[in-house]
């Protein structure tokens, strides 16, 4: 027995942690392959199918998206890096509790849709009304939800559809159509699950880039031929008119100097006439006085 115990103690104990290696998990191309997490594994095959959960704030550095959680599954391994695919999205429970209050109605829906590139999704939106509403109104809101989600999914790829869900465009589109029937307070996508990955590779449409057209240099000869030599610009015309007026003014002054003597003579005649009128007026007044005295 003593020999057997000695053999067991002499045996080398293998440390399983030292045999493991660190692997870095990268996000899908939708999130620009940003590193998500690091994990340990003995063999690369044991990593395939592993699920990691991360907040959208960690990927985009936007604190307004901290209530959205993303789930990724590892599907391919290259050396010490593990590539992943999107498994689904989820809202945090505390975010949902803040929106739901007493005396308000919550409308949930579960819809299976297929995207343009062949991916199969399960979308779970929810709507919140300001008051308690009837079951018929809830049924109408669910119908609007399914119509809008199916329409948006058929015309978009998986990446663009998920992007609209995360940015809130899909919820706002549903809100516009529901507003006609009932004034809903808020609509959001609670959960999405990717059941089947895309079967067809379709590149997402990129926004058109604005290209500046190169300006061709004009020939100097062409500019000279375009403007005729005889025409005068409108700005030059008033300058010439002012110059002619200035030239005419001294001529008028010379004429007045020469005719000053002639103009002086009729003024004297006028004064003489006015003096005669005064004398005749005095004589007439004297005659009247004499007649009144007699």
Secondary structure, DSSP 4 states (H G I P E B T S, - for coil): -HHHHHHHHHSPPP-HHHH-EEEEEE--GGGTT-EEEEEEESSGGGGTT-EEEEEHHHHH--GGGTTEEEEEEEEEEETTEEEEEEEEEEE-HHHHHHH--TT-EEEE--EEEE-TTS-EEEEEEEEEESS---HHHHHHHHHHHHHHHHHHHHTS-HHHHHHHHHHTHHHHHHHHHHTTTS-EEEEEEEEEEEEE--SS--PPPPPPPP-PPPPPPPPHHHHHHHS-SS---HHHHHHHHHHHHHHHHHHHHHHHHHTHHHHHHHHHHHHHHHHHHHHHHHHHHHHHHHHHH-
